[in-house]
Amino acid sequence: MKFATAFSTQPDTTIALREAVHILDDQLGTEPSWLLVYASERYESAILLAELANYAPNVSLHGATSCLGAMTQLGFHSNDGNGLALLGIVDEKGRYGVGSAQLSPNPRQAGSDAILAAINDAGRMGEPPALVWLSGAPGHEEEILQGIQDVIGANVPIAGGSSADNTVAGNWKQFANGQSFDNAIVMTALYPSVALHHAFHSGYSTTLTQGTITKATGRTLYEIDGKPAAALYNDWTGGTVADALATGGNVLADTTLFPLGRAVNTGSDYTTYRLAHPDTVTADGALTLFANVQAGENIVLMSGTTESLVERAGRVAQSALWAGRISADQISGALVIYCAGCMLTVQDKMEAVVREIKQALGDAPFIGTFTFGEQGCFNNGENHHGNLMISMVVFEKS
């Protein structure tokens, strides 16, 4: 197995793709078995897909837009909102199939349809993959996960992240095998010739503040402990959303360091949390989130710092190695999901994030995207969607 990455921050789509493709082809020396692309919204989809098809016309392609750019082992690749990265894997004994489906009108069915298409594209019908890698439009991640598990069961790890744009304006795209979408799910069914290992964590700590959700519908949290959710959250965080309480409004940037956590029972001595990021305060005092919540769930106020968001990326990478009881010199490469909200908070420290990952993974190539929702598999085997999270997959050497 051979991994290689390439990048460009050139603003012109053709120039950027040709620059990156030339570097990737020079490293791989042959057509890849799987091609992965993450690019900021500034690049023209039709040109991007045409250039990649010209490079590798017979290869299954998976891709999505990423907030502001991307990252690889060579650094954080973003220049005035422009940046893209490619990952190519050569694995002659493995198979990689890409499938897609429009999310409307039934996201759960779309998850089922896309995984079946991906498995068929890999030529492995009837055989569950080693891992499923996702890129979808934000908004229906929980239903998509259910749809995938309707087909392959709950024992296959699922990881990935929701496509993003630069300003949360809805300009995200998903790419699959020469097609571009704006409201679809794209996934790869991976059947690598080597073992892979994964980890899913956040860079946040628990506080002593917690409560029980008493009223919620989907991604709208109305009440905690019988009290209006936005007002109580404002009290919990020392006035973080005070300006929005009167008439409502967007609070996404104000709440990044104070998400709400729900415990995941991992069966270990420590508790892991999946996070929900408050997005807006509604006119009636509710909080909207980027993840579904339910009445009866216990929620904990989480707290993060710029330092914790930088350092945690390396710790998640190390956790993925620990999961396989391997060291950095035993891996071929890695896939990294890093929340766009976290990236924007530590944007001037993103080179330090890359260094933290490299400290764990050594010189192994990796590709990282900045997402509006993260999916991963906890160490108890459960697949979940969360916000402000980091998802990591490492591949052993052949």
C-alpha positions as CSV (number, residue, x, y, z in Angstrom):
1,M,0.0,0.0,0.0
2,K,1.2,3.5,-0.8
3,F,-0.2,6.8,0.3
4,A,0.5,10.2,-1.2
5,T,-1.0,13.7,-0.8
6,A,-0.7,16.9,-2.7
7,F,-2.1,20.4,-2.4
8,S,-2.5,23.8,-4.0
9,T,-3.7,27.3,-2.9
10,Q,-3.7,28.7,-6.4
11,P,-7.0,30.6,-6.9
12,D,-7.6,29.4,-10.5
13,T,-9.3,26.0,-10.5
14,T,-7.4,24.6,-13.5
15,I,-4.0,25.8,-12.3
16,A,-4.7,24.5,-8.8
17,L,-5.8,21.0,-9.9
18,R,-3.0,20.6,-12.4
19,E,-0.4,21.6,-9.8
20,A,-1.8,19.2,-7.3
21,V,-2.3,16.3,-9.7
22,H,1.3,16.7,-11.0
23,I,2.7,16.4,-7.5
24,L,0.4,13.4,-6.7
25,D,1.2,11.6,-9.9
26,D,4.9,12.1,-9.4
27,Q,4.7,10.5,-5.9
28,L,2.5,7.6,-6.8
29,G,3.9,6.8,-10.2
30,T,0.8,4.9,-11.1
31,E,-3.0,5.4,-11.2
32,P,-4.4,5.3,-7.6
33,S,-6.9,2.8,-6.3
34,W,-8.9,5.5,-4.6
35,L,-8.8,9.3,-5.0
36,L,-9.9,11.7,-2.3
37,V,-10.3,15.5,-2.8
38,Y,-11.2,18.3,-0.4
39,A,-11.4,21.8,-1.7
40,S,-12.8,25.1,-0.6
41,E,-15.9,26.4,-2.2
42,R,-14.0,28.9,-4.4
43,Y,-13.1,26.2,-7.0
44,E,-15.4,25.5,-9.9
45,S,-16.9,22.0,-9.5
46,A,-17.1,21.2,-13.2
47,I,-13.5,22.1,-13.9
48,L,-12.3,20.3,-10.7
49,L,-14.1,17.1,-11.7
50,A,-12.9,17.3,-15.3
51,E,-9.3,17.7,-14.3
52,L,-9.5,14.7,-11.9
53,A,-11.2,12.6,-14.5
54,N,-8.5,13.4,-17.0
55,Y,-5.9,12.3,-14.4
56,A,-7.6,9.1,-13.3
57,P,-10.6,8.3,-15.4
58,N,-11.1,4.8,-14.1
59,V,-10.7,5.5,-10.4
60,S,-13.4,5.8,-7.8
61,L,-13.5,9.5,-6.7
62,H,-14.8,10.8,-3.3
63,G,-14.7,14.4,-2.4
64,A,-16.4,17.4,-0.8
65,T,-15.9,21.1,-0.1
66,S,-14.0,22.0,3.1
67,C,-14.1,25.3,5.0
68,L,-11.4,27.7,3.8
69,G,-9.1,24.9,2.6
70,A,-7.5,21.6,3.8
71,M,-4.5,20.3,5.5
72,T,-1.9,17.6,4.9
73,Q,1.3,16.5,6.6
74,L,2.9,19.4,4.8
75,G,0.8,22.1,6.5
76,F,-2.4,24.1,6.6
77,H,-3.4,24.9,3.0
78,S,-5.5,28.1,2.8
79,N,-4.9,31.4,1.1
80,D,-7.7,34.0,1.1
81,G,-10.3,31.2,1.2
82,N,-8.6,29.1,-1.5
83,G,-7.1,25.7,-0.8
84,L,-7.4,22.1,-1.9
85,A,-5.8,18.8,-1.1
86,L,-5.7,15.4,-2.8
87,L,-5.0,12.0,-1.4
88,G,-4.2,9.0,-3.5
89,I,-4.0,5.4,-2.3
90,V,-2.4,2.6,-4.3
91,D,-3.6,-0.7,-3.0
92,E,-3.5,-3.4,-5.6
93,K,-5.0,-6.0,-3.3
94,G,-7.7,-3.8,-1.8
95,R,-10.9,-2.4,-3.2
96,Y,-12.5,1.0,-2.7
97,G,-16.0,1.8,-4.0
98,V,-17.8,5.1,-4.0
99,G,-21.6,5.6,-3.9
100,S,-23.9,8.6,-3.6
101,A,-27.5,9.5,-3.2
102,Q,-29.6,12.6,-3.0
103,L,-30.8,13.3,0.6
104,S,-34.2,14.5,-0.4
105,P,-36.9,13.3,0.3
106,N,-35.6,10.6,2.7
107,P,-32.1,10.9,4.2
108,R,-32.3,7.5,5.9
109,Q,-33.1,5.8,2.6
110,A,-30.3,7.8,1.0
111,G,-27.8,6.4,3.5
112,S,-29.0,2.9,2.5
113,D,-28.9,3.6,-1.2
114,A,-25.4,5.2,-1.1
115,I,-23.8,2.4,0.9
116,L,-25.3,-0.2,-1.4
117,A,-23.9,1.7,-4.4
118,A,-20.5,2.0,-2.8
119,I,-20.3,-1.7,-2.0
120,N,-21.4,-2.5,-5.6
121,D,-18.8,-0.1,-7.0
122,A,-16.2,-2.0,-5.0
123,G,-17.4,-5.3,-6.4
124,R,-18.0,-6.7,-3.0
125,M,-21.8,-7.1,-2.8
126,G,-22.8,-9.1,0.3
127,E,-19.5,-8.4,2.1
128,P,-19.4,-5.6,4.8
129,P,-16.5,-3.1,4.4
130,A,-13.8,-2.6,6.9
131,L,-14.9,1.0,7.2
132,V,-17.3,3.5,5.6
133,W,-16.0,7.0,4.9
134,L,-18.6,9.8,4.6
135,S,-19.0,13.3,3.1
136,G,-22.6,14.7,3.1
137,A,-24.6,17.9,3.1
138,P,-25.1,19.1,6.7
139,G,-28.4,18.5,8.5
140,H,-29.4,14.9,8.4
141,E,-26.3,13.0,9.7
142,E,-28.1,10.9,12.3
143,E,-30.6,9.6,9.7
144,I,-27.8,8.9,7.2
145,L,-26.0,6.8,9.9
146,Q,-29.2,4.9,10.5
147,G,-29.7,4.2,6.8
148,I,-26.1,2.8,6.5
149,Q,-26.6,0.6,9.5
150,D,-29.9,-0.7,8.1
151,V,-27.8,-2.3,5.4
152,I,-24.5,-3.3,7.0
153,G,-25.4,-3.5,10.7
154,A,-24.0,-1.6,13.6
155,N,-20.6,-3.3,13.8
156,V,-18.8,-1.6,10.9
157,P,-17.0,1.6,11.9
158,I,-18.2,4.8,10.1
159,A,-16.2,8.0,10.0
160,G,-16.1,11.2,8.0
161,G,-17.5,14.7,8.1
162,S,-20.2,17.0,6.6
163,S,-19.2,19.1,3.7
164,A,-18.6,22.8,4.5
165,D,-18.3,26.2,2.8
166,N,-16.4,29.4,3.9
167,T,-19.3,31.3,5.5
168,V,-22.1,28.8,6.4
169,A,-24.1,30.2,3.5
170,G,-25.0,26.8,2.1
171,N,-22.4,26.7,-0.7
172,W,-21.1,23.3,0.1
173,K,-20.7,20.5,-2.5
174,Q,-20.2,16.8,-2.5
175,F,-18.3,14.9,-5.3
176,A,-18.6,11.3,-6.4
177,N,-17.3,9.6,-9.6
178,G,-17.5,12.7,-11.8
179,Q,-20.7,14.1,-10.3
180,S,-21.2,17.2,-8.2
181,F,-24.1,17.6,-5.7
182,D,-25.2,20.2,-3.1
183,N,-27.6,18.1,-1.1
184,A,-26.3,14.5,-1.2
185,I,-24.4,11.9,0.7
186,V,-21.2,10.5,-0.7
187,M,-19.5,7.5,0.8
188,T,-16.7,5.1,0.2
189,A,-16.8,1.4,1.2
190,L,-13.2,0.6,2.1
191,Y,-11.8,-2.9,1.7
192,P,-8.1,-2.2,2.2
193,S,-5.5,-4.9,2.1
194,V,-4.2,-3.8,5.5
195,A,-5.7,-3.2,8.9
196,L,-7.0,0.2,9.9
197,H,-7.7,1.8,13.2
198,H,-9.8,4.8,14.3
199,A,-10.5,7.2,17.1
200,F,-13.2,9.9,17.7
201,H,-12.8,12.6,20.4
202,S,-13.1,16.3,21.1
203,G,-10.8,18.9,22.6
204,Y,-13.2,19.8,25.4
205,S,-13.4,19.2,29.1
206,T,-16.5,18.7,31.3
207,T,-17.6,21.4,33.7
208,L,-19.7,20.8,36.9
209,T,-22.7,22.3,35.2
210,Q,-25.3,19.9,33.8
211,G,-29.0,19.4,33.4
212,T,-31.7,17.2,31.8
213,I,-33.4,18.0,28.5
214,T,-37.1,18.4,29.2
215,K,-38.3,19.6,25.8
216,A,-36.7,19.1,22.4
217,T,-37.6,18.4,18.8
218,G,-34.9,17.3,16.4
219,R,-32.2,19.9,16.5
220,T,-34.1,22.5,18.6
221,L,-33.6,22.5,22.3
222,Y,-36.5,24.2,24.1
223,E,-36.1,23.5,27.8
224,I,-33.4,22.2,30.2
225,D,-34.7,21.3,33.7
226,G,-38.0,22.9,32.7
227,K,-36.4,26.3,32.0
228,P,-36.0,28.1,28.6
229,A,-32.9,26.6,27.1
230,A,-31.2,29.8,25.8
231,A,-31.6,31.8,29.0
232,L,-30.3,28.9,31.1
233,Y,-27.4,28.3,28.7
234,N,-26.6,32.1,28.9
235,D,-26.5,31.8,32.7
236,W,-24.3,28.7,32.5
237,T,-21.8,30.5,30.3
238,G,-21.7,33.8,32.0
239,G,-23.6,35.8,29.4
240,T,-22.2,34.3,26.2
241,V,-25.5,34.7,24.2
242,A,-27.0,37.7,26.1
243,D,-27.2,39.9,23.0
244,A,-29.4,37.3,21.2
245,L,-31.9,36.6,24.1
246,A,-34.3,39.5,23.3
247,T,-35.0,38.9,19.6
248,G,-32.9,35.8,18.7
249,G,-30.0,35.5,16.4
250,N,-26.9,33.6,15.3
251,V,-24.6,32.6,18.2
252,L,-22.4,30.1,16.4
253,A,-19.1,31.9,16.9
254,D,-20.0,32.8,20.5
255,T,-20.6,29.2,21.6
256,T,-17.7,27.4,20.0
257,L,-15.8,27.1,23.3
258,F,-19.0,26.0,25.3
259,P,-20.7,23.1,23.5
260,L,-23.2,20.7,25.2
261,G,-22.0,17.2,25.8
262,R,-23.8,13.9,26.1
263,A,-21.9,11.0,27.7
264,V,-21.1,7.9,25.6
265,N,-20.8,4.7,27.6
266,T,-17.5,3.3,26.4
267,G,-17.1,0.7,29.2
268,S,-13.8,2.2,30.2
269,D,-12.7,4.1,33.3
270,Y,-13.2,7.5,31.6
271,T,-16.3,9.0,30.0
272,T,-16.3,10.2,26.4
273,Y,-18.7,12.8,25.2
274,R,-20.3,13.6,21.9
275,L,-20.9,17.3,21.4
276,A,-23.7,19.5,20.1
277,H,-22.8,23.1,19.0
278,P,-25.5,25.8,19.7
279,D,-26.2,27.6,16.4
280,T,-28.9,30.2,17.0
281,V,-31.2,31.6,19.7
282,T,-34.8,31.5,18.5
283,A,-37.3,34.3,19.1
284,D,-39.1,32.1,21.6
285,G,-35.9,31.4,23.6
286,A,-34.9,28.0,22.3
287,L,-31.4,26.9,21.1
288,T,-30.9,25.4,17.7
289,L,-28.0,23.0,17.4
290,F,-26.0,21.1,14.8
291,A,-27.0,17.7,16.2
292,N,-30.2,16.1,17.2
293,V,-31.2,15.9,20.9
294,Q,-34.0,14.2,22.8
295,A,-36.0,14.9,26.0
296,G,-34.6,12.9,28.9
297,E,-31.0,13.2,27.8
298,N,-28.5,14.5,30.4
299,I,-26.3,17.3,29.0
300,V,-23.1,18.7,30.4
301,L,-21.7,22.1,29.7
302,M,-18.3,21.5,28.1
303,S,-15.4,23.9,28.0
304,G,-12.5,24.3,25.6
305,T,-9.5,26.6,25.0
306,T,-7.5,27.4,21.9
307,E,-4.7,25.4,23.5
308,S,-6.9,22.3,24.0
309,L,-8.2,22.5,20.4
310,V,-4.6,22.5,19.1
311,E,-3.3,19.8,21.3
312,R,-6.2,17.4,21.0
313,A,-5.6,16.6,17.3
314,G,-2.4,14.9,18.2
315,R,-3.9,13.1,21.1
316,V,-6.7,11.7,18.8
317,A,-4.1,10.6,16.3
318,Q,-2.2,8.8,19.2
319,S,-5.5,7.2,20.3
320,A,-5.9,5.7,16.8
321,L,-2.5,4.2,17.1
322,W,-3.2,2.9,20.5
323,A,-6.4,1.3,19.2
324,G,-4.2,-0.9,16.9
325,R,-1.4,-1.3,19.4
326,I,0.9,0.1,16.7
327,S,3.5,2.9,16.4
328,A,3.9,5.6,13.9
329,D,6.5,3.8,11.9
330,Q,3.9,1.0,11.2
331,I,1.4,3.1,9.3
332,S,1.0,4.0,5.7
333,G,-1.1,7.1,6.1
334,A,-4.2,8.6,7.7
335,L,-7.5,10.4,7.1
336,V,-8.4,13.3,9.4
337,I,-11.6,15.1,10.1
338,Y,-11.3,18.4,12.0
339,C,-14.3,20.5,12.8
340,A,-14.5,23.8,10.9
341,G,-15.7,25.6,14.0
342,C,-12.6,24.5,15.9
343,M,-10.4,25.5,12.9
344,L,-11.9,29.0,12.7
345,T,-11.2,29.4,16.4
346,V,-7.6,28.4,16.2
347,Q,-7.0,29.5,12.6
348,D,-3.8,31.4,13.3
349,K,-2.5,28.2,15.1
350,M,-3.3,25.6,12.4
351,E,0.3,25.0,11.6
352,A,0.6,23.9,15.3
353,V,-2.3,21.6,14.8
354,V,-0.5,19.9,11.9
355,R,2.7,19.7,14.1
356,E,0.7,18.0,16.8
357,I,-0.7,15.4,14.4
358,K,2.8,14.8,12.9
359,Q,4.3,14.4,16.4
360,A,1.9,11.4,16.7
361,L,2.0,10.0,13.2
362,G,5.6,10.8,12.2
363,D,6.2,11.4,8.5
364,A,3.1,9.4,7.4
365,P,1.1,11.3,4.8
366,F,-2.4,12.4,5.8
367,I,-5.3,14.5,4.5
368,G,-7.5,16.6,6.7
369,T,-10.8,18.4,5.9
370,F,-12.7,21.1,7.9
371,T,-16.3,20.1,8.4
372,F,-19.7,21.3,9.6
373,G,-20.4,18.1,11.5
374,E,-18.2,15.1,12.3
375,Q,-19.0,11.3,12.3
376,G,-16.9,8.7,13.9
377,C,-16.7,5.4,15.9
378,F,-16.1,5.5,19.6
379,N,-14.0,2.8,21.3
380,N,-17.2,1.0,22.3
381,G,-18.0,0.4,18.6
382,E,-20.8,2.9,18.4
383,N,-21.0,5.2,15.4
384,H,-22.3,8.7,16.2
385,H,-22.6,12.2,14.7
386,G,-21.3,15.1,16.7
387,N,-20.0,18.7,16.5
388,L,-16.6,20.2,17.3
389,M,-15.1,16.8,17.1
390,I,-12.0,15.2,15.6
391,S,-12.2,11.8,13.7
392,M,-9.0,9.9,12.7
393,V,-8.4,6.7,10.7
394,V,-4.9,5.3,10.3
395,F,-3.9,2.5,7.9
396,E,-1.2,0.0,8.7
397,K,1.7,-0.7,6.3
398,S,1.4,-3.7,4.1
